[in-house]
Amino acid sequence: MGETRQNPWTILEILRWTTGHFQEKGVAEPRTSAEVLLAHTLGISRLDLYLRHDQPLTPEELARFKAFILRRRAGEPVAYITGHREFWSLDFKVTPAVLIPRPETETLVSSVLEVLKSENGKRKTENGIDWALEVGVGSGAIIITLARELPEMRWLGVDISGPALAVARENAARHEIAGRIHFLRGNLLAPLQPGPRFQLLVANLPYVPRPVWEELPKDIKDFEPQEALLGGVDGLDLIKPLVQAAPGVLSPGGWLALEVADGQAPKVAALMAETGAYEQIEKIPDYLGIERVIRARRRGDY
Ligand SMILES: C[S@@+](CC[C@H](N)C(=O)[O-])C[C@H]1O[C@@H](n2cnc3c(N)ncnc32)[C@H](O)[C@@H]1O
């Protein structure tokens, strides 16, 4: 974009130039990055970019877009630049304090809905209210999506990060669900009163093993919060204690659903079996066929 131009850039020209530039610089998803950032700059949809392909950019728009190009070129994820990410067709605010919600996490949501929707109205409730818990809420993508899909339930969301909880609270308010979710700060189940109360415990905890984390692309390793990703040497530093402690807070027949890394599912299933507290232990594949979710039920006789 260095050369002096007589005419202003049109949308299509700048899109082509930026895509080529990102390709040259090794930026991941060059075309999508260019489209999302240009649409964000102009405050229009990606489809509109093509409907208005010959619209010229004003000098202010060009300056804003150039600044975004530089940030993306340095590896910053598009979602942190725009401040938004879509999950389950809902728009979530994201900041560098939270993990950017991933499409494979929709498998965790659908695996929970599969069992809880079919039990609707049949669950044993505590004081007439069904309670559910998410540990490690981050942006709130999982808990807010589930709370919208299961409007009869009340929700508790825990995270160790204060800044992440602030983002989750804001997203809950934006999705008009704040009245049914209570957020608490703390380590795993520590902020809760003990006692079997929850019909569901869902968690997408940090599970990346350290050797894998060391090799992660710069876009992730240098920009997303380490405490949202790193799960110790084998990735199970947090999942293991949660599997062991969850029966203490789940109602008899309550569900535990966990997202895990590629290859971790058999180990986590074995951890669950060792406790003797779970039944119906199932490994559920994501859209790529990777065993991404482990779902199990607290035994009634445990
Ligand atoms: C992988 S992110 C998941 C965020 C969000 N639920 C999602 O799926 O997009 C894990 C989250 O767990 C939180 N976390 C890490 N260690 C924790 C702990 N010991 N207790 C509670 N939350 C923790 C992190 O702050 C982060 O927000």
The ligand as an SDF file (V2000), in Angstrom:
LIG
                    3D

 27 29  0  0  0  0  0  0  0  0999 V2000
  -10.2310  -22.9100   28.0390 C   0  0  0  0  0  0  0  0  0  0  0  0
  -10.8480  -21.4480   28.8220 S   0  0  0  0  0  0  0  0  0  0  0  0
  -12.5750  -21.6700   28.5110 C   0  0  0  0  0  0  0  0  0  0  0  0
  -13.3590  -20.4030   28.4390 C   0  0  0  0  0  0  0  0  0  0  0  0
  -14.8200  -20.5910   27.9750 C   0  0  0  0  0  0  0  0  0  0  0  0
  -15.5590  -21.4470   28.8820 N   0  0  0  0  0  0  0  0  0  0  0  0
  -14.8490  -21.1510   26.5650 C   0  0  0  0  0  0  0  0  0  0  0  0
  -15.0880  -22.3580   26.4300 O   0  0  0  0  0  0  0  0  0  0  0  0
  -14.6240  -20.3990   25.6090 O   0  0  0  0  0  0  0  0  0  0  0  0
  -10.6230  -21.8890   30.5190 C   0  0  0  0  0  0  0  0  0  0  0  0
  -11.0980  -20.8760   31.5590 C   0  0  0  0  0  0  0  0  0  0  0  0
  -10.8330  -21.4580   32.8440 O   0  0  0  0  0  0  0  0  0  0  0  0
  -10.3690  -20.4660   33.7200 C   0  0  0  0  0  0  0  0  0  0  0  0
   -9.5670  -21.1220   34.7660 N   0  0  0  0  0  0  0  0  0  0  0  0
   -8.2750  -21.5010   34.7240 C   0  0  0  0  0  0  0  0  0  0  0  0
   -7.8990  -22.0790   35.8770 N   0  0  0  0  0  0  0  0  0  0  0  0
   -8.9910  -22.0980   36.6690 C   0  0  0  0  0  0  0  0  0  0  0  0
   -9.2500  -22.5720   37.9930 C   0  0  0  0  0  0  0  0  0  0  0  0
   -8.2920  -23.1580   38.7210 N   0  0  0  0  0  0  0  0  0  0  0  0
  -10.4810  -22.3970   38.5150 N   0  0  0  0  0  0  0  0  0  0  0  0
  -11.4620  -21.7950   37.7940 C   0  0  0  0  0  0  0  0  0  0  0  0
  -11.2750  -21.3220   36.5270 N   0  0  0  0  0  0  0  0  0  0  0  0
  -10.0640  -21.4860   35.9670 C   0  0  0  0  0  0  0  0  0  0  0  0
   -9.5650  -19.5260   32.8400 C   0  0  0  0  0  0  0  0  0  0  0  0
   -9.4510  -18.2530   33.4330 O   0  0  0  0  0  0  0  0  0  0  0  0
  -10.3870  -19.5440   31.5490 C   0  0  0  0  0  0  0  0  0  0  0  0
  -11.3200  -18.5060   31.5400 O   0  0  0  0  0  0  0  0  0  0  0  0
  1  2  1  0
  2  3  1  0
  2 10  1  0
  3  4  1  0
  4  5  1  0
  5  6  1  0
  5  7  1  0
  7  8  2  0
  7  9  1  0
 10 11  1  0
 11 12  1  0
 11 26  1  0
 12 13  1  0
 13 14  1  0
 13 24  1  0
 14 15  1  0
 14 23  1  0
 15 16  2  0
 16 17  1  0
 17 18  1  0
 17 23  2  0
 18 19  1  0
 18 20  2  0
 20 21  1  0
 21 22  2  0
 22 23  1  0
 24 25  1  0
 24 26  1  0
 26 27  1  0
M  CHG  2   2   1   9  -1
M  END
$$$$
